[in-house]
Amino acid sequence: MTQYDFRKYHYRSINAGNDAERAAINQELKDLYASLPDEEKEEFNRQLQTFLAKEMGRLKSNYESVKGGLGDN
């Protein structure tokens, strides 16, 4: 089973200089998906959903820790 490095795309997108660069990175990911055999697309999607869930959980945790430090403003 292939392991996909979504973090690499994520960090590149975060550090993109502009929207066009971000769109090009997103297109790379779409092209990778399109190039996969159908039997691998399901695994790709599973890994992507897992990555996104972990990232959203991490961001929520970071937000709540910062929000908690600010008080009830």
C-alpha positions as CSV (number, residue, x, y, z in Angstrom):
1,M,0.0,0.0,0.0
2,T,1.3,3.4,-1.0
3,Q,1.6,6.1,1.7
4,Y,0.7,9.6,0.3
5,D,2.5,12.6,1.8
6,F,-0.3,15.1,2.1
7,R,1.7,17.1,4.6
8,K,4.1,18.0,1.9
9,Y,1.3,19.5,-0.2
10,H,-0.2,21.2,2.8
11,Y,3.0,22.9,3.9
12,R,3.8,24.0,0.4
13,S,0.3,25.5,0.1
14,I,0.5,27.3,3.4
15,N,3.8,28.8,2.3
16,A,2.7,29.6,-1.3
17,G,3.5,33.2,-2.3
18,N,0.1,33.8,-3.9
19,D,-3.2,32.3,-5.0
20,A,-1.8,31.2,-8.4
21,E,1.0,29.2,-6.7
22,R,-1.5,27.7,-4.3
23,A,-3.8,26.7,-7.2
24,A,-0.9,25.0,-9.0
25,I,-0.1,23.0,-5.9
26,N,-3.7,21.9,-5.6
27,Q,-3.7,21.0,-9.3
28,E,-0.6,18.8,-8.7
29,L,-2.6,16.9,-6.1
30,K,-5.6,16.5,-8.4
31,D,-3.3,15.3,-11.2
32,L,-1.8,12.7,-8.9
33,Y,-5.3,11.5,-8.0
34,A,-6.3,11.3,-11.7
35,S,-3.1,9.3,-12.5
36,L,-4.0,6.6,-10.0
37,P,-5.5,3.3,-11.0
38,D,-9.2,3.1,-9.8
39,E,-8.3,0.5,-7.2
40,E,-5.8,2.9,-5.5
41,K,-8.2,5.9,-5.5
42,E,-10.2,4.6,-2.6
43,E,-7.0,4.3,-0.5
44,F,-5.9,7.7,-1.5
45,N,-9.2,9.2,-0.4
46,R,-9.1,7.3,2.9
47,Q,-5.6,8.6,3.6
48,L,-6.6,12.1,2.6
49,Q,-9.7,12.1,4.9
50,T,-7.5,10.8,7.8
51,F,-5.0,13.6,7.2
52,L,-7.6,16.3,7.0
53,A,-9.3,15.0,10.2
54,K,-6.0,15.1,12.1
55,E,-5.1,18.5,10.8
56,M,-8.6,19.9,11.7
57,G,-8.3,18.4,15.2
58,R,-4.8,19.9,15.6
59,L,-6.0,23.3,14.4
60,K,-9.0,23.2,16.7
61,S,-6.9,22.3,19.7
62,N,-4.4,25.1,18.9
63,Y,-7.3,27.6,18.5
64,E,-8.9,26.5,21.8
65,S,-5.6,26.8,23.6
66,V,-5.1,30.4,22.3
67,K,-8.7,31.3,22.8
68,G,-8.6,30.0,26.4
69,G,-5.5,32.2,27.0
70,L,-7.3,35.3,25.9
71,G,-10.2,35.0,28.4
72,D,-13.8,35.7,27.6
73,N,-13.3,38.9,25.6
